[in-house]
Amino acid sequence: MNQTLKDAIREVEALPEAEQEELAQALLAMAARKRIDAKLAAAEAEGGEIPHEEVVARMRARYDG
């Protein structure tokens, strides 16, 4: 874990629990999007047949709730 993330976590720990939860949920969603985007980019680089934008739109619609 890099220092910036460690600093951010320390700041979040100082907030009330409800705000911690809100930020944690947002971070989890961002991390999931980053993982999905990385997997899709890797698949596209290997010569995927479905355009990246179309797959991303489907994945986001399915997993972003």
PDBQT receptor file of N, H, CA, C and O in Angstrom, charges set to zero:
ATOM      1  N   MET A   1       0.861  -1.172   0.000  1.00  0.00    +0.000 N 
ATOM      2  CA  MET A   1       0.000   0.000   0.000  1.00  0.00    +0.000 C 
ATOM      3  C   MET A   1       0.906   1.234   0.000  1.00  0.00    +0.000 C 
ATOM      4  O   MET A   1       1.864   1.313   0.770  1.00  0.00    +0.000 OA
ATOM      5  N   ASN A   2       0.594   2.184  -0.865  1.00  0.00    +0.000 N 
ATOM      6  H   ASN A   2      -0.184   2.119  -1.490  1.00  0.00    +0.000 HD
ATOM      7  CA  ASN A   2       1.442   3.373  -0.925  1.00  0.00    +0.000 C 
ATOM      8  C   ASN A   2       1.109   4.362   0.204  1.00  0.00    +0.000 C 
ATOM      9  O   ASN A   2       0.075   4.254   0.863  1.00  0.00    +0.000 OA
ATOM     10  N   GLN A   3       1.996   5.304   0.398  1.00  0.00    +0.000 N 
ATOM     11  H   GLN A   3       2.836   5.391  -0.137  1.00  0.00    +0.000 HD
ATOM     12  CA  GLN A   3       1.864   6.235   1.521  1.00  0.00    +0.000 C 
ATOM     13  C   GLN A   3       0.624   7.116   1.407  1.00  0.00    +0.000 C 
ATOM     14  O   GLN A   3      -0.012   7.418   2.417  1.00  0.00    +0.000 OA
ATOM     15  N   THR A   4       0.281   7.522   0.213  1.00  0.00    +0.000 N 
ATOM     16  H   THR A   4       0.798   7.276  -0.607  1.00  0.00    +0.000 HD
ATOM     17  CA  THR A   4      -0.902   8.367   0.033  1.00  0.00    +0.000 C 
ATOM     18  C   THR A   4      -2.161   7.632   0.487  1.00  0.00    +0.000 C 
ATOM     19  O   THR A   4      -3.018   8.217   1.149  1.00  0.00    +0.000 OA
ATOM     20  N   LEU A   5      -2.274   6.368   0.137  1.00  0.00    +0.000 N 
ATOM     21  H   LEU A   5      -1.578   5.892  -0.401  1.00  0.00    +0.000 HD
ATOM     22  CA  LEU A   5      -3.435   5.593   0.557  1.00  0.00    +0.000 C 
ATOM     23  C   LEU A   5      -3.438   5.410   2.070  1.00  0.00    +0.000 C 
ATOM     24  O   LEU A   5      -4.494   5.489   2.696  1.00  0.00    +0.000 OA
ATOM     25  N   LYS A   6      -2.283   5.170   2.660  1.00  0.00    +0.000 N 
ATOM     26  H   LYS A   6      -1.424   5.106   2.151  1.00  0.00    +0.000 HD
ATOM     27  CA  LYS A   6      -2.187   5.054   4.117  1.00  0.00    +0.000 C 
ATOM     28  C   LYS A   6      -2.633   6.345   4.791  1.00  0.00    +0.000 C 
ATOM     29  O   LYS A   6      -3.358   6.314   5.786  1.00  0.00    +0.000 OA
ATOM     30  N   ASP A   7      -2.197   7.490   4.245  1.00  0.00    +0.000 N 
ATOM     31  H   ASP A   7      -1.609   7.515   3.436  1.00  0.00    +0.000 HD
ATOM     32  CA  ASP A   7      -2.600   8.787   4.798  1.00  0.00    +0.000 C 
ATOM     33  C   ASP A   7      -4.110   8.980   4.681  1.00  0.00    +0.000 C 
ATOM     34  O   ASP A   7      -4.752   9.470   5.610  1.00  0.00    +0.000 OA
ATOM     35  N   ALA A   8      -4.671   8.596   3.545  1.00  0.00    +0.000 N 
ATOM     36  H   ALA A   8      -4.150   8.198   2.790  1.00  0.00    +0.000 HD
ATOM     37  CA  ALA A   8      -6.114   8.737   3.331  1.00  0.00    +0.000 C 
ATOM     38  C   ALA A   8      -6.886   7.874   4.326  1.00  0.00    +0.000 C 
ATOM     39  O   ALA A   8      -7.898   8.313   4.873  1.00  0.00    +0.000 OA
ATOM     40  N   ILE A   9      -6.422   6.671   4.558  1.00  0.00    +0.000 N 
ATOM     41  H   ILE A   9      -5.599   6.315   4.114  1.00  0.00    +0.000 HD
ATOM     42  CA  ILE A   9      -7.101   5.784   5.511  1.00  0.00    +0.000 C 
ATOM     43  C   ILE A   9      -7.063   6.373   6.912  1.00  0.00    +0.000 C 
ATOM     44  O   ILE A   9      -8.055   6.308   7.638  1.00  0.00    +0.000 OA
ATOM     45  N   ARG A  10      -5.936   6.945   7.296  1.00  0.00    +0.000 N 
ATOM     46  H   ARG A  10      -5.131   6.998   6.706  1.00  0.00    +0.000 HD
ATOM     47  CA  ARG A  10      -5.851   7.592   8.614  1.00  0.00    +0.000 C 
ATOM     48  C   ARG A  10      -6.871   8.726   8.726  1.00  0.00    +0.000 C 
ATOM     49  O   ARG A  10      -7.523   8.882   9.759  1.00  0.00    +0.000 OA
ATOM     50  N   GLU A  11      -7.003   9.511   7.666  1.00  0.00    +0.000 N 
ATOM     51  H   GLU A  11      -6.473   9.385   6.828  1.00  0.00    +0.000 HD
ATOM     52  CA  GLU A  11      -7.972  10.613   7.673  1.00  0.00    +0.000 C 
ATOM     53  C   GLU A  11      -9.395  10.079   7.782  1.00  0.00    +0.000 C 
ATOM     54  O   GLU A  11     -10.210  10.625   8.526  1.00  0.00    +0.000 OA
ATOM     55  N   VAL A  12      -9.692   9.027   7.053  1.00  0.00    +0.000 N 
ATOM     56  H   VAL A  12      -9.030   8.584   6.449  1.00  0.00    +0.000 HD
ATOM     57  CA  VAL A  12     -11.032   8.450   7.086  1.00  0.00    +0.000 C 
ATOM     58  C   VAL A  12     -11.339   7.875   8.463  1.00  0.00    +0.000 C 
ATOM     59  O   VAL A  12     -12.470   7.979   8.937  1.00  0.00    +0.000 OA
ATOM     60  N   GLU A  13     -10.362   7.278   9.102  1.00  0.00    +0.000 N 
ATOM     61  H   GLU A  13      -9.443   7.193   8.717  1.00  0.00    +0.000 HD
ATOM     62  CA  GLU A  13     -10.564   6.713  10.438  1.00  0.00    +0.000 C 
ATOM     63  C   GLU A  13     -10.990   7.766  11.459  1.00  0.00    +0.000 C 
ATOM     64  O   GLU A  13     -11.619   7.435  12.464  1.00  0.00    +0.000 OA
ATOM     65  N   ALA A  14     -10.656   9.012  11.211  1.00  0.00    +0.000 N 
ATOM     66  H   ALA A  14     -10.145   9.281  10.395  1.00  0.00    +0.000 HD
ATOM     67  CA  ALA A  14     -11.015  10.090  12.130  1.00  0.00    +0.000 C 
ATOM     68  C   ALA A  14     -12.464  10.558  11.937  1.00  0.00    +0.000 C 
ATOM     69  O   ALA A  14     -12.969  11.340  12.742  1.00  0.00    +0.000 OA
ATOM     70  N   LEU A  15     -13.121  10.097  10.902  1.00  0.00    +0.000 N 
ATOM     71  H   LEU A  15     -12.711   9.462  10.248  1.00  0.00    +0.000 HD
ATOM     72  CA  LEU A  15     -14.499  10.505  10.613  1.00  0.00    +0.000 C 
ATOM     73  C   LEU A  15     -15.498   9.621  11.361  1.00  0.00    +0.000 C 
ATOM     74  O   LEU A  15     -15.155   8.526  11.806  1.00  0.00    +0.000 OA
ATOM     75  N   PRO A  16     -16.731  10.103  11.494  1.00  0.00    +0.000 N 
ATOM     76  CA  PRO A  16     -17.786   9.263  12.092  1.00  0.00    +0.000 C 
ATOM     77  C   PRO A  16     -17.996   7.987  11.257  1.00  0.00    +0.000 C 
ATOM     78  O   PRO A  16     -17.729   7.971  10.055  1.00  0.00    +0.000 OA
ATOM     79  N   GLU A  17     -18.467   6.943  11.901  1.00  0.00    +0.000 N 
ATOM     80  H   GLU A  17     -18.684   6.956  12.878  1.00  0.00    +0.000 HD
ATOM     81  CA  GLU A  17     -18.604   5.642  11.245  1.00  0.00    +0.000 C 
ATOM     82  C   GLU A  17     -19.461   5.683   9.980  1.00  0.00    +0.000 C 
ATOM     83  O   GLU A  17     -19.127   5.021   8.997  1.00  0.00    +0.000 OA
ATOM     84  N   ALA A  18     -20.547   6.435   9.982  1.00  0.00    +0.000 N 
ATOM     85  H   ALA A  18     -20.819   6.973  10.781  1.00  0.00    +0.000 HD
ATOM     86  CA  ALA A  18     -21.413   6.504   8.795  1.00  0.00    +0.000 C 
ATOM     87  C   ALA A  18     -20.654   7.080   7.603  1.00  0.00    +0.000 C 
ATOM     88  O   ALA A  18     -20.818   6.610   6.477  1.00  0.00    +0.000 OA
ATOM     89  N   GLU A  19     -19.840   8.078   7.841  1.00  0.00    +0.000 N 
ATOM     90  H   GLU A  19     -19.707   8.460   8.756  1.00  0.00    +0.000 HD
ATOM     91  CA  GLU A  19     -19.045   8.664   6.760  1.00  0.00    +0.000 C 
ATOM     92  C   GLU A  19     -17.944   7.711   6.322  1.00  0.00    +0.000 C 
ATOM     93  O   GLU A  19     -17.607   7.651   5.140  1.00  0.00    +0.000 OA
ATOM     94  N   GLN A  20     -17.380   6.967   7.268  1.00  0.00    +0.000 N 
ATOM     95  H   GLN A  20     -17.653   7.017   8.229  1.00  0.00    +0.000 HD
ATOM     96  CA  GLN A  20     -16.392   5.955   6.909  1.00  0.00    +0.000 C 
ATOM     97  C   GLN A  20     -17.010   4.928   5.966  1.00  0.00    +0.000 C 
ATOM     98  O   GLN A  20     -16.405   4.546   4.964  1.00  0.00    +0.000 OA
ATOM     99  N   GLU A  21     -18.222   4.486   6.298  1.00  0.00    +0.000 N 
ATOM    100  H   GLU A  21     -18.713   4.796   7.112  1.00  0.00    +0.000 HD
ATOM    101  CA  GLU A  21     -18.916   3.492   5.474  1.00  0.00    +0.000 C 
ATOM    102  C   GLU A  21     -19.157   4.025   4.066  1.00  0.00    +0.000 C 
ATOM    103  O   GLU A  21     -18.933   3.318   3.084  1.00  0.00    +0.000 OA
ATOM    104  N   GLU A  22     -19.611   5.266   3.971  1.00  0.00    +0.000 N 
ATOM    105  H   GLU A  22     -19.793   5.841   4.769  1.00  0.00    +0.000 HD
ATOM    106  CA  GLU A  22     -19.878   5.873   2.662  1.00  0.00    +0.000 C 
ATOM    107  C   GLU A  22     -18.601   5.900   1.812  1.00  0.00    +0.000 C 
ATOM    108  O   GLU A  22     -18.624   5.531   0.638  1.00  0.00    +0.000 OA
ATOM    109  N   LEU A  23     -17.507   6.332   2.405  1.00  0.00    +0.000 N 
ATOM    110  H   LEU A  23     -17.488   6.632   3.359  1.00  0.00    +0.000 HD
ATOM    111  CA  LEU A  23     -16.238   6.388   1.678  1.00  0.00    +0.000 C 
ATOM    112  C   LEU A  23     -15.726   4.994   1.329  1.00  0.00    +0.000 C 
ATOM    113  O   LEU A  23     -15.184   4.785   0.244  1.00  0.00    +0.000 OA
ATOM    114  N   ALA A  24     -15.894   4.047   2.240  1.00  0.00    +0.000 N 
ATOM    115  H   ALA A  24     -16.334   4.217   3.121  1.00  0.00    +0.000 HD
ATOM    116  CA  ALA A  24     -15.452   2.678   1.983  1.00  0.00    +0.000 C 
ATOM    117  C   ALA A  24     -16.221   2.074   0.807  1.00  0.00    +0.000 C 
ATOM    118  O   ALA A  24     -15.629   1.414  -0.046  1.00  0.00    +0.000 OA
ATOM    119  N   GLN A  25     -17.524   2.294   0.759  1.00  0.00    +0.000 N 
ATOM    120  H   GLN A  25     -18.005   2.830   1.453  1.00  0.00    +0.000 HD
ATOM    121  CA  GLN A  25     -18.328   1.775  -0.350  1.00  0.00    +0.000 C 
ATOM    122  C   GLN A  25     -17.900   2.394  -1.679  1.00  0.00    +0.000 C 
ATOM    123  O   GLN A  25     -17.812   1.703  -2.694  1.00  0.00    +0.000 OA
ATOM    124  N   ALA A  26     -17.637   3.695  -1.664  1.00  0.00    +0.000 N 
ATOM    125  H   ALA A  26     -17.709   4.256  -0.840  1.00  0.00    +0.000 HD
ATOM    126  CA  ALA A  26     -17.181   4.367  -2.888  1.00  0.00    +0.000 C 
ATOM    127  C   ALA A  26     -15.827   3.821  -3.331  1.00  0.00    +0.000 C 
ATOM    128  O   ALA A  26     -15.610   3.615  -4.525  1.00  0.00    +0.000 OA
ATOM    129  N   LEU A  27     -14.928   3.587  -2.402  1.00  0.00    +0.000 N 
ATOM    130  H   LEU A  27     -15.104   3.755  -1.432  1.00  0.00    +0.000 HD
ATOM    131  CA  LEU A  27     -13.609   3.051  -2.729  1.00  0.00    +0.000 C 
ATOM    132  C   LEU A  27     -13.718   1.638  -3.290  1.00  0.00    +0.000 C 
ATOM    133  O   LEU A  27     -13.033   1.298  -4.255  1.00  0.00    +0.000 OA
ATOM    134  N   LEU A  28     -14.572   0.817  -2.694  1.00  0.00    +0.000 N 
ATOM    135  H   LEU A  28     -15.128   1.093  -1.910  1.00  0.00    +0.000 HD
ATOM    136  CA  LEU A  28     -14.770  -0.536  -3.208  1.00  0.00    +0.000 C 
ATOM    137  C   LEU A  28     -15.319  -0.509  -4.637  1.00  0.00    +0.000 C 
ATOM    138  O   LEU A  28     -14.890  -1.295  -5.482  1.00  0.00    +0.000 OA
ATOM    139  N   ALA A  29     -16.245   0.374  -4.900  1.00  0.00    +0.000 N 
ATOM    140  H   ALA A  29     -16.593   1.013  -4.213  1.00  0.00    +0.000 HD
ATOM    141  CA  ALA A  29     -16.802   0.491  -6.250  1.00  0.00    +0.000 C 
ATOM    142  C   ALA A  29     -15.735   0.938  -7.243  1.00  0.00    +0.000 C 
ATOM    143  O   ALA A  29     -15.658   0.418  -8.356  1.00  0.00    +0.000 OA
ATOM    144  N   MET A  30     -14.917   1.899  -6.838  1.00  0.00    +0.000 N 
ATOM    145  H   MET A  30     -14.979   2.322  -5.933  1.00  0.00    +0.000 HD
ATOM    146  CA  MET A  30     -13.840   2.375  -7.716  1.00  0.00    +0.000 C 
ATOM    147  C   MET A  30     -12.837   1.257  -7.991  1.00  0.00    +0.000 C 
ATOM    148  O   MET A  30     -12.382   1.092  -9.123  1.00  0.00    +0.000 OA
ATOM    149  N   ALA A  31     -12.495   0.495  -6.965  1.00  0.00    +0.000 N 
ATOM    150  H   ALA A  31     -12.864   0.629  -6.045  1.00  0.00    +0.000 HD
ATOM    151  CA  ALA A  31     -11.546  -0.605  -7.136  1.00  0.00    +0.000 C 
ATOM    152  C   ALA A  31     -12.112  -1.660  -8.086  1.00  0.00    +0.000 C 
ATOM    153  O   ALA A  31     -11.392  -2.185  -8.935  1.00  0.00    +0.000 OA
ATOM    154  N   ALA A  32     -13.391  -1.965  -7.944  1.00  0.00    +0.000 N 
ATOM    155  H   ALA A  32     -13.976  -1.538  -7.254  1.00  0.00    +0.000 HD
ATOM    156  CA  ALA A  32     -14.020  -2.944  -8.842  1.00  0.00    +0.000 C 
ATOM    157  C   ALA A  32     -13.991  -2.454 -10.281  1.00  0.00    +0.000 C 
ATOM    158  O   ALA A  32     -13.693  -3.227 -11.192  1.00  0.00    +0.000 OA
ATOM    159  N   ARG A  33     -14.296  -1.180 -10.495  1.00  0.00    +0.000 N 
ATOM    160  H   ARG A  33     -14.538  -0.553  -9.755  1.00  0.00    +0.000 HD
ATOM    161  CA  ARG A  33     -14.245  -0.624 -11.854  1.00  0.00    +0.000 C 
ATOM    162  C   ARG A  33     -12.843  -0.700 -12.435  1.00  0.00    +0.000 C 
ATOM    163  O   ARG A  33     -12.665  -1.023 -13.610  1.00  0.00    +0.000 OA
ATOM    164  N   LYS A  34     -11.841  -0.398 -11.602  1.00  0.00    +0.000 N 
ATOM    165  H   LYS A  34     -11.985  -0.136 -10.648  1.00  0.00    +0.000 HD
ATOM    166  CA  LYS A  34     -10.448  -0.456 -12.071  1.00  0.00    +0.000 C 
ATOM    167  C   LYS A  34     -10.079  -1.884 -12.471  1.00  0.00    +0.000 C 
ATOM    168  O   LYS A  34      -9.430  -2.090 -13.496  1.00  0.00    +0.000 OA
ATOM    169  N   ARG A  35     -10.492  -2.882 -11.662  1.00  0.00    +0.000 N 
ATOM    170  H   ARG A  35     -11.020  -2.714 -10.829  1.00  0.00    +0.000 HD
ATOM    171  CA  ARG A  35     -10.197  -4.277 -11.997  1.00  0.00    +0.000 C 
ATOM    172  C   ARG A  35     -10.894  -4.685 -13.291  1.00  0.00    +0.000 C 
ATOM    173  O   ARG A  35     -10.293  -5.330 -14.151  1.00  0.00    +0.000 OA
ATOM    174  N   ILE A  36     -12.149  -4.311 -13.422  1.00  0.00    +0.000 N 
ATOM    175  H   ILE A  36     -12.637  -3.787 -12.724  1.00  0.00    +0.000 HD
ATOM    176  CA  ILE A  36     -12.907  -4.632 -14.640  1.00  0.00    +0.000 C 
ATOM    177  C   ILE A  36     -12.254  -3.985 -15.847  1.00  0.00    +0.000 C 
ATOM    178  O   ILE A  36     -12.044  -4.645 -16.864  1.00  0.00    +0.000 OA
ATOM    179  N   ASP A  37     -11.931  -2.711 -15.750  1.00  0.00    +0.000 N 
ATOM    180  H   ASP A  37     -12.101  -2.175 -14.923  1.00  0.00    +0.000 HD
ATOM    181  CA  ASP A  37     -11.297  -2.005 -16.866  1.00  0.00    +0.000 C 
ATOM    182  C   ASP A  37      -9.971  -2.651 -17.250  1.00  0.00    +0.000 C 
ATOM    183  O   ASP A  37      -9.663  -2.766 -18.437  1.00  0.00    +0.000 OA
ATOM    184  N   ALA A  38      -9.183  -3.076 -16.263  1.00  0.00    +0.000 N 
ATOM    185  H   ALA A  38      -9.433  -2.982 -15.300  1.00  0.00    +0.000 HD
ATOM    186  CA  ALA A  38      -7.898  -3.718 -16.548  1.00  0.00    +0.000 C 
ATOM    187  C   ALA A  38      -8.100  -5.047 -17.262  1.00  0.00    +0.000 C 
ATOM    188  O   ALA A  38      -7.386  -5.355 -18.216  1.00  0.00    +0.000 OA
ATOM    189  N   LYS A  39      -9.071  -5.836 -16.805  1.00  0.00    +0.000 N 
ATOM    190  H   LYS A  39      -9.651  -5.586 -16.030  1.00  0.00    +0.000 HD
ATOM    191  CA  LYS A  39      -9.343  -7.118 -17.459  1.00  0.00    +0.000 C 
ATOM    192  C   LYS A  39      -9.845  -6.918 -18.887  1.00  0.00    +0.000 C 
ATOM    193  O   LYS A  39      -9.457  -7.646 -19.801  1.00  0.00    +0.000 OA
ATOM    194  N   LEU A  40     -10.702  -5.936 -19.063  1.00  0.00    +0.000 N 
ATOM    195  H   LEU A  40     -11.017  -5.345 -18.321  1.00  0.00    +0.000 HD
ATOM    196  CA  LEU A  40     -11.227  -5.669 -20.398  1.00  0.00    +0.000 C 
ATOM    197  C   LEU A  40     -10.136  -5.158 -21.333  1.00  0.00    +0.000 C 
ATOM    198  O   LEU A  40     -10.085  -5.546 -22.500  1.00  0.00    +0.000 OA
ATOM    199  N   ALA A  41      -9.278  -4.303 -20.833  1.00  0.00    +0.000 N 
ATOM    200  H   ALA A  41      -9.319  -3.988 -19.885  1.00  0.00    +0.000 HD
ATOM    201  CA  ALA A  41      -8.175  -3.794 -21.659  1.00  0.00    +0.000 C 
ATOM    202  C   ALA A  41      -7.236  -4.923 -22.055  1.00  0.00    +0.000 C 
ATOM    203  O   ALA A  41      -6.759  -4.961 -23.189  1.00  0.00    +0.000 OA
ATOM    204  N   ALA A  42      -6.966  -5.842 -21.136  1.00  0.00    +0.000 N 
ATOM    205  H   ALA A  42      -7.354  -5.812 -20.215  1.00  0.00    +0.000 HD
ATOM    206  CA  ALA A  42      -6.106  -6.983 -21.452  1.00  0.00    +0.000 C 
ATOM    207  C   ALA A  42      -6.749  -7.871 -22.511  1.00  0.00    +0.000 C 
ATOM    208  O   ALA A  42      -6.077  -8.329 -23.435  1.00  0.00    +0.000 OA
ATOM    209  N   ALA A  43      -8.047  -8.112 -22.376  1.00  0.00    +0.000 N 
ATOM    210  H   ALA A  43      -8.593  -7.740 -21.625  1.00  0.00    +0.000 HD
ATOM    211  CA  ALA A  43      -8.754  -8.930 -23.356  1.00  0.00    +0.000 C 
ATOM    212  C   ALA A  43      -8.767  -8.257 -24.720  1.00  0.00    +0.000 C 
ATOM    213  O   ALA A  43      -8.593  -8.914 -25.746  1.00  0.00    +0.000 OA
ATOM    214  N   GLU A  44      -8.972  -6.958 -24.727  1.00  0.00    +0.000 N 
ATOM    215  H   GLU A  44      -9.113  -6.424 -23.893  1.00  0.00    +0.000 HD
ATOM    216  CA  GLU A  44      -8.991  -6.216 -25.983  1.00  0.00    +0.000 C 
ATOM    217  C   GLU A  44      -7.617  -6.267 -26.651  1.00  0.00    +0.000 C 
ATOM    218  O   GLU A  44      -7.524  -6.398 -27.871  1.00  0.00    +0.000 OA
ATOM    219  N   ALA A  45      -6.565  -6.166 -25.864  1.00  0.00    +0.000 N 
ATOM    220  H   ALA A  45      -6.640  -6.059 -24.873  1.00  0.00    +0.000 HD
ATOM    221  CA  ALA A  45      -5.208  -6.226 -26.403  1.00  0.00    +0.000 C 
ATOM    222  C   ALA A  45      -4.923  -7.587 -27.031  1.00  0.00    +0.000 C 
ATOM    223  O   ALA A  45      -4.097  -7.695 -27.936  1.00  0.00    +0.000 OA
ATOM    224  N   GLU A  46      -5.605  -8.623 -26.553  1.00  0.00    +0.000 N 
ATOM    225  H   GLU A  46      -6.276  -8.536 -25.817  1.00  0.00    +0.000 HD
ATOM    226  CA  GLU A  46      -5.439  -9.962 -27.108  1.00  0.00    +0.000 C 
ATOM    227  C   GLU A  46      -6.298 -10.168 -28.346  1.00  0.00    +0.000 C 
ATOM    228  O   GLU A  46      -6.259 -11.241 -28.948  1.00  0.00    +0.000 OA
ATOM    229  N   GLY A  47      -7.066  -9.171 -28.734  1.00  0.00    +0.000 N 
ATOM    230  H   GLY A  47      -7.098  -8.299 -28.245  1.00  0.00    +0.000 HD
ATOM    231  CA  GLY A  47      -7.851  -9.264 -29.963  1.00  0.00    +0.000 C 
ATOM    232  C   GLY A  47      -9.304  -9.610 -29.751  1.00  0.00    +0.000 C 
ATOM    233  O   GLY A  47      -9.898 -10.314 -30.567  1.00  0.00    +0.000 OA
ATOM    234  N   GLY A  48      -9.886  -9.131 -28.673  1.00  0.00    +0.000 N 
ATOM    235  H   GLY A  48      -9.403  -8.560 -28.010  1.00  0.00    +0.000 HD
ATOM    236  CA  GLY A  48     -11.306  -9.371 -28.421  1.00  0.00    +0.000 C 
ATOM    237  C   GLY A  48     -12.161  -8.879 -29.572  1.00  0.00    +0.000 C 
ATOM    238  O   GLY A  48     -11.814  -7.901 -30.235  1.00  0.00    +0.000 OA
ATOM    239  N   GLU A  49     -13.278  -9.551 -29.812  1.00  0.00    +0.000 N 
ATOM    240  H   GLU A  49     -13.560 -10.345 -29.274  1.00  0.00    +0.000 HD
ATOM    241  CA  GLU A  49     -14.114  -9.215 -30.961  1.00  0.00    +0.000 C 
ATOM    242  C   GLU A  49     -15.191  -8.187 -30.655  1.00  0.00    +0.000 C 
ATOM    243  O   GLU A  49     -15.691  -7.541 -31.576  1.00  0.00    +0.000 OA
ATOM    244  N   ILE A  50     -15.564  -8.015 -29.390  1.00  0.00    +0.000 N 
ATOM    245  H   ILE A  50     -15.158  -8.539 -28.642  1.00  0.00    +0.000 HD
ATOM    246  CA  ILE A  50     -16.584  -7.039 -29.022  1.00  0.00    +0.000 C 
ATOM    247  C   ILE A  50     -15.869  -5.745 -28.651  1.00  0.00    +0.000 C 
ATOM    248  O   ILE A  50     -14.901  -5.779 -27.891  1.00  0.00    +0.000 OA
ATOM    249  N   PRO A  51     -16.324  -4.602 -29.171  1.00  0.00    +0.000 N 
ATOM    250  CA  PRO A  51     -15.669  -3.330 -28.839  1.00  0.00    +0.000 C 
ATOM    251  C   PRO A  51     -15.622  -3.102 -27.328  1.00  0.00    +0.000 C 
ATOM    252  O   PRO A  51     -16.585  -3.374 -26.611  1.00  0.00    +0.000 OA
ATOM    253  N   HIS A  52     -14.511  -2.611 -26.876  1.00  0.00    +0.000 N 
ATOM    254  H   HIS A  52     -13.728  -2.390 -27.458  1.00  0.00    +0.000 HD
ATOM    255  CA  HIS A  52     -14.265  -2.368 -25.451  1.00  0.00    +0.000 C 
ATOM    256  C   HIS A  52     -15.371  -1.540 -24.823  1.00  0.00    +0.000 C 
ATOM    257  O   HIS A  52     -15.848  -1.870 -23.737  1.00  0.00    +0.000 OA
ATOM    258  N   GLU A  53     -15.786  -0.478 -25.482  1.00  0.00    +0.000 N 
ATOM    259  H   GLU A  53     -15.399  -0.210 -26.364  1.00  0.00    +0.000 HD
ATOM    260  CA  GLU A  53     -16.799   0.402 -24.915  1.00  0.00    +0.000 C 
ATOM    261  C   GLU A  53     -18.114  -0.328 -24.663  1.00  0.00    +0.000 C 
ATOM    262  O   GLU A  53     -18.792  -0.077 -23.667  1.00  0.00    +0.000 OA
ATOM    263  N   GLU A  54     -18.467  -1.232 -25.574  1.00  0.00    +0.000 N 
ATOM    264  H   GLU A  54     -17.916  -1.435 -26.384  1.00  0.00    +0.000 HD
ATOM    265  CA  GLU A  54     -19.714  -1.982 -25.426  1.00  0.00    +0.000 C 
ATOM    266  C   GLU A  54     -19.629  -2.939 -24.228  1.00  0.00    +0.000 C 
ATOM    267  O   GLU A  54     -20.578  -3.056 -23.453  1.00  0.00    +0.000 OA
ATOM    268  N   VAL A  55     -18.505  -3.609 -24.086  1.00  0.00    +0.000 N 
ATOM    269  H   VAL A  55     -17.734  -3.514 -24.715  1.00  0.00    +0.000 HD
ATOM    270  CA  VAL A  55     -18.328  -4.527 -22.961  1.00  0.00    +0.000 C 
ATOM    271  C   VAL A  55     -18.316  -3.763 -21.648  1.00  0.00    +0.000 C 
ATOM    272  O   VAL A  55     -18.928  -4.198 -20.673  1.00  0.00    +0.000 OA
ATOM    273  N   VAL A  56     -17.627  -2.630 -21.612  1.00  0.00    +0.000 N 
ATOM    274  H   VAL A  56     -17.130  -2.277 -22.404  1.00  0.00    +0.000 HD
ATOM    275  CA  VAL A  56     -17.570  -1.818 -20.394  1.00  0.00    +0.000 C 
ATOM    276  C   VAL A  56     -18.973  -1.364 -20.011  1.00  0.00    +0.000 C 
ATOM    277  O   VAL A  56     -19.348  -1.430 -18.841  1.00  0.00    +0.000 OA
ATOM    278  N   ALA A  57     -19.737  -0.914 -20.971  1.00  0.00    +0.000 N 
ATOM    279  H   ALA A  57     -19.433  -0.861 -21.923  1.00  0.00    +0.000 HD
ATOM    280  CA  ALA A  57     -21.103  -0.457 -20.690  1.00  0.00    +0.000 C 
ATOM    281  C   ALA A  57     -21.936  -1.592 -20.103  1.00  0.00    +0.000 C 
ATOM    282  O   ALA A  57     -22.690  -1.379 -19.154  1.00  0.00    +0.000 OA
ATOM    283  N   ARG A  58     -21.806  -2.791 -20.656  1.00  0.00    +0.000 N 
ATOM    284  H   ARG A  58     -21.193  -2.964 -21.427  1.00  0.00    +0.000 HD
ATOM    285  CA  ARG A  58     -22.547  -3.943 -20.138  1.00  0.00    +0.000 C 
ATOM    286  C   ARG A  58     -22.119  -4.284 -18.711  1.00  0.00    +0.000 C 
ATOM    287  O   ARG A  58     -22.956  -4.525 -17.841  1.00  0.00    +0.000 OA
ATOM    288  N   MET A  59     -20.797  -4.300 -18.482  1.00  0.00    +0.000 N 
ATOM    289  H   MET A  59     -20.117  -4.103 -19.188  1.00  0.00    +0.000 HD
ATOM    290  CA  MET A  59     -20.273  -4.648 -17.165  1.00  0.00    +0.000 C 
ATOM    291  C   MET A  59     -20.705  -3.616 -16.118  1.00  0.00    +0.000 C 
ATOM    292  O   MET A  59     -21.113  -3.971 -15.013  1.00  0.00    +0.000 OA
ATOM    293  N   ARG A  60     -20.611  -2.349 -16.482  1.00  0.00    +0.000 N 
ATOM    294  H   ARG A  60     -20.279  -2.060 -17.380  1.00  0.00    +0.000 HD
ATOM    295  CA  ARG A  60     -21.006  -1.305 -15.530  1.00  0.00    +0.000 C 
ATOM    296  C   ARG A  60     -22.495  -1.380 -15.221  1.00  0.00    +0.000 C 
ATOM    297  O   ARG A  60     -22.906  -1.214 -14.073  1.00  0.00    +0.000 OA
ATOM    298  N   ALA A  61     -23.302  -1.631 -16.250  1.00  0.00    +0.000 N 
ATOM    299  H   ALA A  61     -22.969  -1.767 -17.183  1.00  0.00    +0.000 HD
ATOM    300  CA  ALA A  61     -24.743  -1.750 -16.026  1.00  0.00    +0.000 C 
ATOM    301  C   ALA A  61     -25.044  -2.925 -15.101  1.00  0.00    +0.000 C 
ATOM    302  O   ALA A  61     -25.952  -2.860 -14.271  1.00  0.00    +0.000 OA
ATOM    303  N   ARG A  62     -24.282  -3.982 -15.253  1.00  0.00    +0.000 N 
ATOM    304  H   ARG A  62     -23.545  -4.034 -15.927  1.00  0.00    +0.000 HD
ATOM    305  CA  ARG A  62     -24.516  -5.174 -14.442  1.00  0.00    +0.000 C 
ATOM    306  C   ARG A  62     -24.009  -5.021 -13.007  1.00  0.00    +0.000 C 
ATOM    307  O   ARG A  62     -24.685  -5.440 -12.068  1.00  0.00    +0.000 OA
ATOM    308  N   TYR A  63     -22.827  -4.427 -12.827  1.00  0.00    +0.000 N 
ATOM    309  H   TYR A  63     -22.278  -4.087 -13.590  1.00  0.00    +0.000 HD
ATOM    310  CA  TYR A  63     -22.190  -4.427 -11.517  1.00  0.00    +0.000 C 
ATOM    311  C   TYR A  63     -22.283  -3.107 -10.758  1.00  0.00    +0.000 C 
ATOM    312  O   TYR A  63     -22.031  -3.090  -9.553  1.00  0.00    +0.000 OA
ATOM    313  N   ASP A  64     -22.628  -2.020 -11.403  1.00  0.00    +0.000 N 
ATOM    314  H   ASP A  64     -22.833  -2.034 -12.382  1.00  0.00    +0.000 HD
ATOM    315  CA  ASP A  64     -22.720  -0.744 -10.689  1.00  0.00    +0.000 C 
ATOM    316  C   ASP A  64     -24.062  -0.607  -9.981  1.00  0.00    +0.000 C 
ATOM    317  O   ASP A  64     -24.312   0.385  -9.295  1.00  0.00    +0.000 OA
ATOM    318  N   GLY A  65     -24.904  -1.585 -10.146  1.00  0.00    +0.000 N 
ATOM    319  H   GLY A  65     -24.701  -2.390 -10.702  1.00  0.00    +0.000 HD
ATOM    320  CA  GLY A  65     -26.152  -1.642  -9.398  1.00  0.00    +0.000 C 
ATOM    321  C   GLY A  65     -27.149  -0.671  -9.855  1.00  0.00    +0.000 C 
ATOM    322  O   GLY A  65     -28.250  -0.614  -9.308  1.00  0.00    +0.000 OA
TER     323      GLY A  65
